[in-house]
Amino acid sequence: MNKFTKTITLMMGLFLLNRETKAQDYSNHAQLSQRINVLSKSYPSLVKVKSLTKTFGGKDIWMLTIGAGQTEQKPATAVFGGVEGSHLLGTELAIGFAEKLLNASSQDSVKAILTKNTFYVFPNMSPDATEQYFSALRYARSANARPTDDDRDGKINEDSFEDLNKDGKINWIRVEDPTGKYRLNPEDPRSMILADPTKGEIGKYQVYSEGIDNDKDGSFNEDGEGGVHFNKNMSYAYPNFIPGSGEHMVSENENRALLDHIFEQFNIHTVITFGPYNNLSSPVAFNAQSVSKRVISGYYEADAKTNAHISELYNKITGLKDAPKTSSTGGDFANWAYFHYGRNSFSTPGWWVPKAKADTAKKEKDFKIEDQVANYLRWAQSEKIENNFVSWRKIDHPDFPGKNVELGGIDPFVLLNPPFRMVEGLVKKHYDFIFSLSKKSPAIDIINVQKEALGDGITRITATIINNGLMATQTKVGERSYWVKKISVKLTHTGNQKIISGRKNQVLDAIEGQGNRTLSWLIKGSGKLSIDAGSPTSGSKTIELSL
């Protein structure tokens, strides 16, 4: 298929996809699957598509392998979206990266990358959950479709959401109560904030998600439809007995199938996650005490330095600022990828609500209270974004007879996902970042090969194994793992030769970016021999010599 035909096929596929979409918006599972199908048909020599498994809800977990030639033998970067079901942007950033990369595959710079590197793209690891955005009742959901007893009362899904005002989405209810922990934000009374007793603040409201306490246990909507969260079901810091974490770690089809597959992909050196955790805007800090224990809880110093270097690159390319601080939630994928998978693991939500500026023309003042809802509402107004908030209105609620109850508040999804018109620009920024990062991939070469005759048929051979990439050939934490392979160096000789000194087969620990190791052998005899050096994460090189 020539370049013109590929372009026409891709354009037609995207045209049909857009025509079927009732409005420009995030892609549901069917639309995502069609976008993947378009790529597969348009670039058959560069992309292979595979369904790893189906979720409990019957949806495919797609994997795209992108690269030229023998992809499994080249250093690889794995890109993940949809690790958190309510984070729709992550899926768009992952599939958008694949689309841009393949659409530019005729360019020399991209050809060079695809010749030397492989990309594995997993657009959506939580398709059951993300479908809630497109359903008749919209609410932020992270769990798959597996029925679970989240409140451990012996009943399944008995306390789900109710759309009390019939507007097709789940917002909030606030109840005036002297035992309440919330108060109105004095800078924007539309928002509720926790009262701080140490500052003399008094709570006046209880706040619940919109609905009814069906099982009368004092909690609202705590045991609705679904399920288990992909991003709570991983083995690192697994949160036992927490709703959404599953009966045991890696219990779900999507978690198990993914791990079974990528543990066999020895060539993956870097994992990029589009999800809530963020170590790209602000890198992790090295803590010597955290790595001095048998079970480490922090990054090794060398890996923390790599994180800082890549964080600087990310901030420079994307220009995204003022990222809110994040922390590991336990059982999450991004931290698992470092601590249990042993790879470079970089994660970002890809967007957050920018710090809103006061409109002096409207006599607004800068906020003094940290409140993401108030900040969002001011920012949305400046961007002319509408339909993101339900004004508080008094309602009669069966669980609170005689009390002042109001329904309203911020809409689901809006704090995690930008308006869709902003997505293309974000996809471009993150494509540029991943593309630039791939140029820093480890790359093994053999240089400065010297032969020195010592007499009596003995020759000293010296060679330098160099990493031409800017990233280490493996992480420091990976040195503890069987699943991360070290550099193997093998000297192969004929029967007329004998190795007097030096090892025929040896392994090397990580070689830092632009670093090297010099090896030498003493060989007796004449004839041909070869030196092979490499690892799955850094590629390989072979040279031949004659003595």
matplotlib code that plots the C-alpha trace (Angstrom):
import matplotlib.pyplot as plt

x = [0.0, 1.6, 1.6, -1.3, -3.5, -2.6, -3.5, -6.9, -7.7, -6.9, -8.9, -11.9, -11.8, -11.6, -14.4, -16.8, -15.8, -16.6, -19.8, -21.0, -20.2, -23.1, -20.9, -17.2, -16.3, -14.3, -14.4, -16.5, -15.3, -16.9, -15.4, -12.0, -12.1, -12.9, -10.0, -7.7, -9.1, -8.4, -4.8, -4.4, -5.8, -3.9, -0.4, -0.3, 3.5, 3.9, 1.1, -0.2, -3.3, -4.2, -6.9, -5.2, -8.4, -12.0, -13.2, -16.0, -18.2, -17.1, -14.9, -11.6, -8.3, -6.5, -2.8, -1.0, 2.5, 4.1, 7.5, 9.3, 10.8, 11.3, 9.7, 10.3, 14.1, 14.2, 14.2, 10.5, 8.4, 5.0, 2.2, -0.9, -4.2, -7.4, -5.7, -8.3, -11.8, -12.9, -9.8, -11.0, -8.1, -5.6, -7.2, -7.2, -3.5, -2.5, -4.5, -3.7, 0.0, -0.4, -2.3, 0.2, 3.2, 1.8, 0.4, 4.0, 5.6, 6.8, 8.9, 12.6, 12.9, 9.9, 11.2, 14.5, 12.7, 10.5, 13.5, 15.4, 12.5, 9.2, 6.1, 3.5, 0.3, -2.6, -5.2, -7.7, -7.3, -10.7, -13.2, -16.1, -15.7, -15.2, -18.4, -20.3, -19.4, -21.5, -24.4, -27.9, -26.8, -23.4, -21.2, -17.5, -16.6, -13.4, -14.5, -15.1, -18.4, -17.8, -20.6, -19.1, -20.2, -18.4, -19.9, -19.5, -23.2, -23.8, -25.7, -24.5, -25.0, -28.0, -27.1, -26.5, -26.9, -30.3, -30.7, -33.0, -33.5, -33.6, -30.9, -28.9, -25.9, -24.9, -23.9, -24.1, -26.5, -25.7, -27.6, -27.6, -26.5, -24.7, -22.5, -21.5, -17.8, -18.3, -18.8, -19.5, -16.4, -16.5, -14.7, -17.2, -20.3, -21.1, -18.3, -18.2, -14.9, -13.9, -14.0, -10.7, -11.4, -7.8, -8.6, -11.8, -13.9, -17.3, -18.9, -22.5, -23.2, -22.9, -22.2, -23.1, -23.2, -26.6, -28.9, -30.7, -29.4, -31.2, -29.8, -30.1, -26.6, -25.7, -23.7, -24.8, -24.2, -21.4, -22.4, -23.5, -22.8, -19.2, -16.6, -12.9, -10.5, -7.7, -5.6, -6.2, -5.7, -1.9, 0.5, 2.6, 1.3, -1.9, -4.8, -6.5, -10.2, -10.6, -13.7, -12.6, -9.4, -10.8, -10.8, -7.0, -4.3, -4.3, -7.7, -9.2, -8.9, -7.4, -4.7, -3.8, -3.6, -1.6, 1.0, 1.2, 2.0, 4.4, 6.5, 7.4, 8.2, 11.8, 12.5, 10.4, 12.7, 10.2, 6.5, 4.5, 1.2, -1.5, -3.3, -3.8, -0.2, 2.3, 6.1, 6.7, 5.7, 7.5, 10.0, 10.4, 13.0, 15.7, 15.5, 18.4, 16.5, 13.7, 16.1, 18.1, 15.4, 14.9, 11.6, 12.3, 9.7, 11.5, 13.5, 17.2, 19.4, 20.3, 16.6, 15.6, 18.1, 16.7, 13.2, 14.4, 16.1, 12.9, 10.8, 12.8, 12.3, 8.5, 8.0, 10.1, 8.2, 4.6, 4.8, 2.3, 2.6, 1.2, 0.5, -1.2, 0.7, -0.1, 0.8, 0.6, -2.9, -1.8, -2.3, -1.8, -0.2, 2.5, 4.2, 3.9, 5.7, 8.8, 8.8, 7.6, 8.2, 11.6, 11.3, 11.5, 8.0, 6.8, 3.3, 1.1, -2.5, -1.7, -3.9, -5.2, -7.3, -5.0, -4.7, -7.5, -6.6, -8.8, -10.7, -10.0, -12.6, -15.2, -13.5, -12.4, -9.6, -7.1, -8.2, -6.6, -8.2, -7.0, -10.2, -10.2, -13.9, -13.8, -10.7, -12.3, -15.5, -13.5, -11.3, -14.3, -16.0, -12.8, -12.8, -16.5, -17.1, -20.7, -22.8, -20.4, -22.2, -25.7, -27.0, -28.0, -31.7, -33.8, -35.3, -37.3, -35.2, -36.6, -33.5, -33.5, -37.1, -37.5, -34.0, -32.8, -31.4, -30.1, -29.0, -26.3, -22.6, -19.8, -20.5, -18.7, -15.6, -14.9, -12.0, -10.1, -10.9, -10.6, -13.2, -12.7, -11.7, -8.5, -7.6, -5.9, -3.4, -2.6, -2.2, 0.4, 2.4, 2.5, 3.3, 6.3, 7.4, 7.3, 9.0, 11.8, 12.0, 12.4, 15.5, 17.1, 16.6, 19.5, 21.5, 24.5, 27.5, 31.0, 33.8, 37.6, 38.3, 42.0, 44.2, 47.7, 50.1, 52.0, 54.1, 53.8, 50.5, 48.8, 46.7, 45.2, 41.7, 40.3, 36.8, 34.6, 30.9, 29.2, 25.6, 25.0, 21.6, 21.0, 19.1, 20.7, 20.5, 18.3, 17.1, 18.9, 15.8, 15.8, 19.1, 17.1, 14.7, 14.9, 12.5, 14.9, 17.8, 21.4, 23.8, 25.2, 28.6, 29.7, 32.9, 32.6, 35.8, 36.8, 38.3, 41.8, 41.7, 41.8, 40.7, 43.6, 42.2, 38.8, 35.4, 33.7, 30.2, 29.6, 26.9, 27.3, 25.2, 23.5, 25.6, 24.5, 23.6, 26.7, 28.6, 30.8, 32.7, 36.0, 36.7, 39.8, 40.6, 43.8, 43.4, 45.8, 45.6, 44.4, 41.2, 37.9, 36.0, 33.1, 32.0, 28.2, 26.9, 23.4, 20.3, 16.6, 16.2, 19.2, 19.5, 22.6, 25.7, 28.0, 31.5, 33.8, 37.6, 40.3, 43.5]
y = [0.0, 3.3, 6.5, 8.1, 5.0, 4.8, 8.5, 8.1, 5.0, 6.7, 9.8, 7.8, 5.8, 8.8, 10.5, 7.6, 7.5, 11.2, 10.9, 8.2, 10.3, 12.5, 15.3, 15.8, 14.1, 11.4, 7.9, 5.1, 1.5, 0.9, 4.1, 3.4, -0.1, 1.4, 3.9, 0.9, -1.0, 2.0, 2.0, -1.7, -1.6, 1.6, 0.5, -3.3, -3.4, -1.2, -2.1, -5.4, -5.4, -8.0, -8.4, -9.5, -10.6, -9.5, -7.8, -9.1, -6.8, -8.4, -5.6, -6.1, -5.0, -3.8, -3.9, -2.3, -3.2, -0.5, -0.8, -2.1, -5.5, -7.8, -5.6, -8.0, -7.7, -3.9, -1.7, -0.9, 1.8, 0.7, 3.4, 2.9, 4.8, 4.2, 2.9, 4.9, 4.5, 8.1, 9.5, 9.6, 11.8, 9.0, 6.9, 9.8, 10.5, 6.9, 6.2, 9.7, 9.0, 5.9, 7.7, 10.6, 8.2, 6.1, 9.1, 10.5, 7.2, 8.3, 11.0, 10.2, 11.0, 8.7, 6.0, 6.0, 5.7, 2.9, 1.0, 1.1, 1.1, -0.6, 0.9, -1.1, 0.9, -0.1, 2.6, 1.6, -0.7, 0.1, 0.0, -1.2, 1.9, 4.5, 3.5, 5.1, 8.5, 7.5, 5.9, 7.3, 7.9, 9.6, 9.3, 9.0, 5.3, 3.4, -0.2, -2.9, -4.8, -7.5, -7.7, -7.1, -6.7, -3.4, -2.8, -6.5, -6.9, -10.1, -8.3, -7.4, -3.9, -3.1, 0.6, 2.2, 5.8, 7.5, 10.4, 12.4, 15.4, 13.3, 15.2, 12.1, 12.7, 12.2, 15.3, 15.9, 16.5, 18.7, 18.5, 21.2, 19.5, 20.8, 17.6, 18.3, 18.5, 20.8, 24.5, 26.9, 28.2, 32.0, 32.8, 30.9, 29.6, 27.2, 25.0, 22.9, 22.7, 20.8, 22.9, 23.1, 23.0, 24.0, 27.4, 27.8, 26.8, 25.1, 22.6, 23.1, 20.5, 16.8, 16.1, 12.9, 11.7, 12.1, 9.2, 7.4, 5.2, 2.1, -0.4, 2.1, 1.7, 5.4, 5.3, 6.5, 4.7, 2.7, -0.6, 0.1, -1.5, -2.8, -3.7, -3.9, -1.0, -1.9, 0.8, -0.8, -4.4, -4.5, -6.2, -3.3, -1.9, -3.8, -2.4, -5.4, -5.2, -1.8, -1.4, -1.7, -3.6, -7.0, -10.2, -10.5, -8.8, -9.3, -10.9, -9.4, -10.6, -7.4, -7.2, -10.9, -11.0, -7.8, -9.1, -12.5, -10.7, -7.9, -10.1, -12.0, -8.7, -8.5, -5.6, -3.0, -0.5, 2.3, 2.4, 5.6, 5.8, 8.3, 8.3, 10.1, 9.6, 12.2, 11.8, 13.8, 17.3, 16.8, 13.9, 11.5, 12.5, 10.0, 8.8, 6.7, 5.1, 3.9, 1.8, 0.5, -2.0, -5.5, -4.5, -1.0, 1.7, 4.4, 5.0, 4.1, 7.2, 6.4, 5.9, 9.0, 11.0, 9.5, 10.5, 14.0, 14.2, 13.0, 15.3, 18.2, 17.1, 16.7, 20.1, 21.7, 20.1, 20.2, 23.6, 22.4, 24.1, 24.2, 20.5, 19.4, 17.0, 13.3, 10.2, 6.5, 5.1, 1.5, -1.2, 1.4, 0.6, 3.3, 2.4, -1.3, -0.7, 0.5, -1.5, -4.9, -4.7, -3.1, -0.6, 3.2, 4.3, 7.7, 8.8, 11.9, 12.8, 14.9, 17.8, 19.4, 22.4, 25.5, 28.0, 30.4, 34.1, 36.7, 38.9, 42.4, 43.9, 42.0, 43.0, 39.4, 38.7, 35.9, 32.9, 32.4, 29.0, 25.9, 24.6, 22.7, 23.2, 26.9, 27.2, 25.1, 27.2, 30.4, 28.9, 27.4, 30.8, 32.4, 29.7, 30.1, 26.5, 25.8, 22.9, 21.8, 22.7, 22.2, 25.1, 24.1, 23.6, 22.5, 19.1, 16.7, 13.7, 10.5, 9.9, 13.4, 14.3, 17.8, 18.8, 21.4, 19.3, 20.7, 19.0, 20.4, 20.8, 20.0, 17.6, 14.3, 13.9, 17.7, 17.9, 15.1, 15.7, 18.9, 20.0, 17.8, 20.8, 20.9, 17.2, 17.6, 20.1, 17.9, 14.8, 16.8, 17.9, 14.3, 12.8, 15.2, 14.2, 10.4, 10.8, 12.9, 10.3, 7.5, 9.2, 8.7, 4.9, 2.8, 1.6, -0.8, -0.6, -2.1, 0.4, 0.8, -2.8, -3.5, -6.5, -6.7, -9.5, -10.7, -13.5, -17.3, -17.0, -15.1, -12.0, -9.5, -8.3, -5.2, -3.8, -1.2, -1.8, 1.6, 2.7, 5.4, 6.2, 8.8, 6.4, 3.5, 0.0, -1.0, 0.5, 0.0, -1.6, -3.9, -5.4, -7.3, -8.8, -12.0, -10.3, -7.5, -8.9, -7.7, -7.1, -10.3, -10.4, -13.5, -14.3, -17.0, -18.6, -21.5, -24.8, -23.6, -21.0, -21.1, -18.4, -18.0, -15.1, -13.4, -15.0, -16.5, -15.5, -12.8, -10.4, -6.7, -4.6, -1.5, 0.9, 4.5, 6.8, 7.5, 5.2, 2.3, -0.8, -2.0, -5.8, -7.7, -11.3, -13.3, -15.6, -18.2, -19.4, -17.9, -17.7, -15.9, -15.0, -12.7, -10.6, -10.2, -7.7, -6.6, -7.0, -7.0, -3.4, -2.0, -3.8, -5.8, -5.5, -8.1, -7.6, -10.2, -10.4, -12.4, -13.3]
z = [0.0, -1.1, 0.9, -1.0, -0.5, 3.2, 3.7, 1.9, 3.9, 7.2, 6.3, 5.2, 8.4, 10.5, 8.5, 9.0, 12.7, 13.2, 11.2, 13.6, 16.6, 17.5, 18.8, 19.0, 22.2, 23.9, 22.2, 23.7, 23.4, 20.0, 18.5, 20.1, 18.5, 15.1, 15.4, 16.1, 13.2, 10.9, 12.0, 11.5, 7.9, 7.0, 8.3, 8.1, 8.0, 11.0, 13.5, 14.8, 16.9, 19.6, 22.2, 25.4, 27.0, 27.6, 30.7, 32.9, 30.9, 27.6, 26.3, 24.6, 26.1, 23.0, 22.5, 19.5, 18.6, 16.5, 14.8, 11.7, 11.3, 14.3, 17.0, 19.9, 19.4, 19.8, 22.8, 23.6, 25.3, 26.6, 26.7, 28.8, 28.9, 30.9, 34.0, 35.9, 34.5, 35.0, 33.4, 29.8, 28.7, 29.3, 26.6, 24.1, 24.8, 24.3, 21.1, 19.9, 20.2, 18.1, 15.4, 15.2, 15.1, 12.3, 10.4, 10.4, 9.6, 6.1, 7.6, 7.9, 11.6, 12.4, 10.1, 12.0, 15.3, 14.1, 12.7, 16.0, 18.6, 19.3, 20.9, 22.7, 23.1, 25.5, 24.9, 27.6, 30.6, 32.1, 29.3, 31.5, 33.7, 31.0, 29.3, 32.2, 30.7, 27.6, 29.5, 30.2, 33.7, 33.9, 37.0, 37.6, 37.8, 38.1, 38.5, 36.0, 35.6, 38.1, 40.7, 44.2, 47.7, 48.5, 51.9, 53.0, 54.0, 52.1, 49.3, 45.8, 44.2, 46.6, 47.1, 43.7, 42.5, 42.0, 39.7, 42.0, 39.7, 36.5, 34.6, 33.6, 35.9, 39.5, 41.5, 45.2, 48.1, 51.1, 54.3, 57.0, 60.2, 63.3, 63.2, 59.6, 58.6, 55.6, 55.3, 52.4, 50.7, 51.6, 48.4, 46.3, 48.2, 45.4, 46.6, 49.8, 51.8, 54.9, 58.1, 60.0, 63.8, 64.5, 62.8, 64.6, 61.6, 62.2, 59.9, 59.1, 56.3, 55.6, 52.0, 50.1, 46.5, 44.9, 45.8, 48.5, 51.3, 50.0, 52.6, 55.5, 56.7, 56.8, 53.6, 50.2, 46.9, 48.5, 46.8, 43.3, 40.0, 39.7, 40.5, 40.7, 39.8, 37.5, 39.3, 42.7, 41.8, 41.2, 43.5, 44.7, 48.1, 47.4, 49.6, 51.2, 52.0, 50.3, 48.1, 44.5, 45.2, 44.5, 46.5, 46.0, 44.0, 40.2, 40.4, 37.2, 33.6, 32.5, 35.2, 34.9, 31.1, 31.0, 33.5, 31.8, 28.6, 29.5, 31.8, 28.6, 26.8, 28.0, 25.6, 27.4, 29.1, 29.9, 30.9, 30.3, 32.1, 31.5, 34.9, 38.2, 39.6, 38.4, 38.7, 35.5, 36.6, 39.9, 40.0, 43.0, 45.6, 46.6, 50.2, 51.3, 54.1, 51.8, 49.8, 52.7, 53.7, 52.3, 50.8, 49.3, 49.4, 47.4, 44.2, 44.0, 43.6, 39.9, 39.1, 40.8, 38.8, 35.6, 36.7, 37.4, 33.9, 32.1, 34.3, 33.1, 29.5, 30.0, 31.5, 28.8, 25.9, 27.3, 29.1, 31.6, 35.0, 38.5, 38.7, 41.9, 44.1, 43.9, 45.8, 45.4, 46.2, 46.7, 44.1, 41.3, 38.0, 37.7, 40.9, 40.2, 36.9, 38.8, 42.1, 40.8, 37.0, 37.4, 34.5, 34.2, 35.1, 34.2, 34.8, 34.2, 34.1, 31.0, 32.2, 35.3, 36.0, 35.5, 38.3, 37.6, 37.5, 39.0, 36.6, 37.9, 35.5, 37.6, 40.8, 41.5, 44.0, 44.0, 45.9, 49.3, 50.0, 48.1, 46.6, 43.3, 42.7, 43.1, 41.0, 38.3, 38.2, 37.8, 35.2, 33.3, 33.3, 31.8, 29.1, 28.4, 29.4, 30.4, 31.7, 34.3, 37.5, 38.9, 41.0, 44.5, 44.9, 47.9, 47.6, 49.9, 50.7, 52.4, 54.4, 55.9, 56.9, 58.3, 57.3, 54.8, 51.9, 48.6, 45.4, 43.1, 42.8, 40.3, 37.5, 37.2, 35.1, 34.7, 37.2, 35.5, 31.9, 29.8, 27.3, 24.2, 22.1, 24.1, 23.6, 20.3, 21.6, 24.6, 22.3, 20.3, 23.4, 24.7, 21.3, 21.1, 24.6, 23.9, 20.6, 22.2, 25.0, 22.5, 21.1, 24.5, 24.6, 25.5, 22.5, 22.8, 20.5, 20.4, 19.8, 20.1, 19.2, 19.3, 18.6, 20.2, 19.3, 22.4, 20.8, 20.9, 18.9, 21.8, 21.0, 23.4, 22.3, 23.9, 23.2, 24.7, 25.2, 25.1, 25.7, 23.0, 24.5, 27.2, 29.5, 31.4, 29.9, 32.8, 36.1, 39.3, 40.8, 37.8, 38.8, 41.5, 39.1, 36.9, 34.5, 33.6, 31.6, 32.0, 29.2, 27.9, 26.3, 24.4, 22.6, 20.0, 18.7, 16.4, 17.4, 16.5, 19.3, 23.0, 25.6, 28.0, 29.9, 30.0, 30.1, 27.1, 28.5, 30.9, 32.0, 32.9, 35.2, 33.9, 31.8, 32.4, 29.6, 27.4, 29.7, 28.8, 30.0, 28.6, 28.4, 27.3, 26.4, 25.7, 22.8, 21.6, 18.0, 14.7, 12.8, 13.0, 16.1, 17.0, 20.0, 20.7, 23.3, 24.1, 26.1, 25.2, 26.6, 24.8, 21.5, 20.5, 18.4, 16.8, 15.5, 13.7, 13.9, 12.3, 14.2]

ax = plt.figure().add_subplot(projection="3d")
ax.plot(x, y, z, "-o")
ax.set_aspect("equal")
plt.show()
